[in-house]
């Protein structure tokens, strides 16, 4: 795995984890009864992105390490994922 591939894998893992983390424990402006003019009532109340980014990093890093370990070990290869026999062994 090249450095570029590792960075791409990490960024994909990080953003997919972020999309899973975002809805948890988020209080909307409507729930907080503090709607800022010009924003939708469902927008988050307060600054939550810094905390969500740290939580995402703490969750995504071990997930990335496991995926990278599997790829680097060769335990699962691209040929193993060729279910339709399109690649020549």
N, C-alpha and C positions, 0 to 999 in steps of 0.2 A: 504494500500500500504506500503510495507516495504521500508527501506532506500535503499536497493539494487535495488528494482524495480524503485524507484524514480530516482536513478542515471542512470540506464539503459535508462529510458524514456528520461531523460535530454540529455544524450549523443546521442541518436538516433535523437532527435529533433535538437540538436546543429549541428550535421553533415549534416542532411538533409537541414538545413538552410544554412550551409556553402556552400553546392553544388549549392544552388540557388543564393547566394551572389557572389561567385567567378567570374562569367563572367561579372558582371556589372562594368563599368568604369575602365576596365583593359586595359592598353595600352601595346600592344605587342612590342617586340624588333624590329620587322620589321617596325611597325608604328613609333617608336621612332628613327629609322635609327641608332640603336646602337646594332648590333648583336654581342653577345659574342661568340667567337669561341668555337665550341663543343656543342652549344645549338641550338635548333630549332628556326627558326625565329618567330614562334608563341608564344614562351615563354614570360611571363610577363617581362616588363622592370622595373627594380627597385625592391625595397623591399615592397611588398604590403600585405604580409601575416599578419603582426601585426595589421594593420588597418582593414583588412577583418575579423580577429578573434574578434576584439572589436565590429565591426558592427554586426557580427553573434551573439555574446553574447547578445547584446542589443535587437536583434530581437527574438532570440530563448527563452530567459527567460520568457517573457510574454506568448508566445505560450505554453511553457511547463506548466506554472502556470494554464492556462485555461484547458489544457488537464488533468493535475493532479487534478484540482478542479472538473471536470466532473467525473473522476474516483472515487475520494474520496466521492463525494456527492451521488453516486449511481444512478445518473440520467440516465446513460446508463450503463448497465451491460453486462457481457458476454452472458447471456441468451437472451438479446435483439438482439444480433448479430447472434443468432442461426437460420439462415434463412431456413435451411433444416430439422429442428426438430430432430437433432441428440443428443441433450442434454435432459436429463429428468429433468423436473421442480420439 
